Amino acid sequence: MKDVQRQRPDNPLYIQKVGVKGIAYPIVVLDKKRGTQHTVASINLYCDLPMEFKGTHMSRFIEVLNDYREEIHIKKFEHILNEIRSALEAASAHMEIEFTYFMEKQAPVTGAVGLMGYQCSLSGMVGAKREFTVGVKVPIQTLCPCSKEISVASAHSQRGMVSVVVRYERFFWIEDLIELVEGCGSSPVYAILKRPDEKFVTEHAYAHPMFVEDVVRQAASELAKHDEFSWFSVEAENNESIHNHNAYAYIEGGE
């Protein structure tokens, strides 16, 4: 059959990215505790397109994805992208994956177990340069140091979200990155808390007051200790409990 995609376009211009977006797809990712975990992802796949071709072959992206659906994790990312380059006869390839990753979490006193879902992302490109990143969004609790200092009793606290993106040079576990971030607030957030747990969390947060500025600085300091990350960004946003605005801070480090 006639290959329309390989015809010359009316406007012969080089396209940096062309492909498919928003593919809802079941995937299997690595799980530190259980080996693997099944989840559902939203996936974007792209390649570049030379100026002499009218279009790319969209179905080939899906064919490559089908081949790797049981192995979507950072160890296989470069293999998948090189397969896309080969299948599409392209100079560069890009992939973006967003998914919910679940971890069992024990309450700090009673040990009650619940599932926490964390929004995670994988992103990568190969071509003229090679780059791979992992992102996690981790809920935390913060207690205001200023409120604690000026109040006779108590202090206002709020739930915040810390978003971390790391550019990695070798394998690491997503669970370890999530736990690193959780340790940078006044307290982690839990799926299940009984009264003894609530007492512990409340008192722990009170003993560890944190501004959003403290959170991003602490996270950056911890990430800088890990040489598997060549670059990182950290942003923290608090859903303020007594102010009609959110508090926000951003920091990045590395090359």
C-alpha positions, 0 to 999 in steps of 0.5 A, spaced: 500 500 500 502 507 498 506 510 504 503 517 505 507 518 511 513 518 507 511 523 502 514 530 501 510 535 506 508 541 503 512 545 508 518 541 509 520 543 516 524 539 521 519 537 527 522 535 534 517 531 537 511 527 534 507 521 536 502 519 541 499 522 548 495 520 553 495 512 552 491 509 558 495 503 559 496 497 564 503 496 566 508 492 571 513 496 575 518 494 580 516 494 587 522 493 592 518 489 597 514 485 592 518 484 586 513 487 581 506 491 582 501 492 577 498 499 576 495 503 570 499 509 567 498 515 562 503 514 557 506 519 552 511 517 546 514 521 541 520 521 536 523 527 531 521 527 524 525 529 518 523 535 514 523 530 508 517 526 511 510 528 511 508 524 517 510 518 522 507 511 523 503 512 529 502 505 530 509 503 531 509 507 538 504 502 540 507 496 538 513 497 542 509 499 548 506 492 547 512 489 547 515 492 554 508 492 558 511 487 563 517 491 564 516 498 565 521 501 569 527 505 570 532 499 568 528 498 561 527 505 559 533 506 555 531 500 551 524 502 550 527 508 547 532 505 543 526 501 540 522 506 538 528 510 535 529 503 531 522 502 529 520 509 527 527 510 524 528 516 528 534 520 531 531 521 537 525 518 542 522 521 548 517 517 553 513 520 559 509 516 564 505 518 569 502 512 574 500 511 581 505 507 585 502 504 592 506 502 598 504 499 605 505 504 610 504 502 618 502 507 623 507 509 628 505 506 634 499 501 633 502 498 626 495 499 623 497 498 615 494 502 610 495 503 602 498 510 600 498 512 593 503 516 590 503 520 584 510 518 580 513 519 573 518 517 569 521 521 563 527 520 558 530 521 551 535 518 547 538 522 541 543 527 541 543 527 548 541 522 553 537 524 559 532 520 564 528 523 570 524 520 575 518 524 579 515 523 585 509 527 589 509 526 596 504 528 601 507 531 608 504 535 614 508 541 616 507 545 623 508 553 622 515 555 626 512 562 627 505 560 630 509 555 635 513 561 637 508 566 638 502 562 641 501 560 648 499 553 646 498 549 640 500 552 633 497 551 626 499 545 621 497 543 614 498 538 609 503 539 604 505 536 597 512 535 596 514 534 588 521 532 587 524 530 580 531 527 579 535 526 573 539 519 575 545 516 572 544 509 575 538 505 578 535 506 585 528 504 588 522 509 588 520 507 595 527 510 597 526 516 594 519 517 597 521 515 604 527 520 603 522 526 602 517 524 607 523 525 612 523 532 610 517 535 613 514 535 620 511 529 620 509 523 614 502 522 612 499 516 614 493 512 611 490 509 617 491 512 624 488 510 631 488 514 637 495 513 640 498 514 633 494 521 632 497 523 639 504 521 636 503 524 630 501 531 633 506 531 638 512 529 633 509 535 628 509 540 634 517 538 636 519 538 628 516 545 626 518 546 618 516 552 613 516 550 606 523 553 606 525 548 611 522 543 607 525 544 600 532 545 603 532 539 607 530 535 601 535 538 597 541 537 602 539 529 603 538 529 595 545 532 594 548 526 598 546 521 593 551 521 587 546 517 583 542 523 582 546 528 577 540 533 578 534 534 582 529 539 583 524 540 589 518 544 590 513 544 596 506 547 597 502 547 603 495 548 603 495 553 609 490 552 614 489 559 617 491 563 611 487 564 604 493 562 600 498 557 599 505 557 601 510 555 596 518 554 595 522 551 590 530 549 589 534 545 585 541 542 585 546 539 581 549 540 574 
